[in-house]
Amino acid sequence: MDDIGLYDCPMPESFRDKIGLTLSLAWLFYLGFVTRVIFGPLMPQIRQDLGLGNGDVGYLFLMITIGYTIAPLFSGYISSRLYHSGTLRLSAWLLGVVLLPFMFVNSFWAMSLVLMVIGFTGFLHLPSAIATITAEIQKSDWGKGLGVHQCAPPLAFVTAPLIAALMLNWFSWRVILLSWAVLSLVSALVFTVSSEGGAFPGRPLNPGNVKRVVSLPSFWLLALLLGMGMAGNAGILSMLPLFFVTERGFDLGLANSLIGFSQLSGFVVVFFAGIVADKVGHRKFMCFTLSSAALLTVSIGFLTGWPLVIALIIQPAVLTPFFPAAFGALARVAHPTLRSVTSAIGPPLGFLVGAGGIPMLIAQVAEHRSFGLGIVITGIFMLTGVPLVYFLRLGDYDDEAGC
């Protein structure tokens, strides 16, 4: 039996009216994203401390992705019981707690297990946040709301290497993670006390809801396209510190500083990109950003010196705007009441490909050839996604309420 409409959804309001909620969700997203991406800048020291090889490093990043992929089996059940508001609070608290064991981790397998839990914890936020934003904010302002929320990844890509470069001068990687745990726990307390919004249930991944979503070809296309986009940021960024140090001769501190500052371009443009995507259309915007970023990713694998730095700076500026458009499109591939289902399944599949499989691929290529070649292959993979954008079929549900 179709259960659409059996509960009340919030009345959508303007972006201006919901700016406080949007900013608080973006901050939580930022904390969780830094938790995942900071292991790239810290990995040279972690590898030395634990005696890891390149293949082991790729496996560790894969473990984060496995946890991220398992989470959809539970996130819908949790949000259907705790509502999206409760799920967001739970995710915020777990994020801080799960970082504490790193003070005691001394083996490859123990680290693998904790990283998998981090991936699981980090995912709980995303489907509830997307469902909350697209339900609480009117459709004409989705680009603004999702654009603010999607500022979190590029800001994390900027600050995570800089945090590592600064703090590694005085502290070990363990102390850095402990400090981030404390910040996350304090933020969870503030959010629990002051947050509002998301007071409606998610949908558990029961066979009926999943079947309705996975039967849509455009859903699979978007999951793959998200994977290609993630390959160009989270995928290669996790390996760039090792690439810069081992193959381009950079000092670790300088490498992390350059990588961090290079991501500022993505942070600057992402909010405005959401507005532009609303104007020109999601498909056209996704096509332009993905193709441009793919070519720049290929060039990063080839270049050296200042040309490499320039390509590194421009690439985030054209890739980061891809994501607000992609998540906006994801919200339109199925009925509005299934948004929490599409956002529970689609991003993890993309993350599995782009942030799990790609680092593993680059690490394996580096074992036999070089990190540079692995990055070039990643760019070519991204480029193959451009024609797929034209096959997307997105619904228009302007006159249908849903959450």
Secondary structure, DSSP 8 states (H G I E B T S, - for coil): ---TTSS-----B-TGGGHHHHHHHHHHHHHHHHHHHTHHHHHHHHHHHHT--HHHHHHHHHHHHHHHHHTHHHHHHHHHHHHHHHHHHHHHHHHHHHHGGGGT--SHHHHHHHHHHHHHHHHTHHHHHHHHHHHHB-GGGHHHHHHHHTTHHHHHHHHHHHHHHHHTTTS-HHHHHHHHHHHHHHHHHHHHHH-----S------HHHHHHHHT-HHHHHHHHHHHHHHIIIIIHHTTHHHHHHHHS---HHHHHHHHHHHTHHHHHHHHHHHHHHHHH-HHHHHHHHHHHHHHHHHHHHH--HHHHHHHHHHHHHHHTTHHHHHHHHHTTSS-GGGHHHHHHHHHHHHHIIIIIIHHHHHHHHHHHS-HHHHHHHHHHHHHTTGGGGGG------TT----
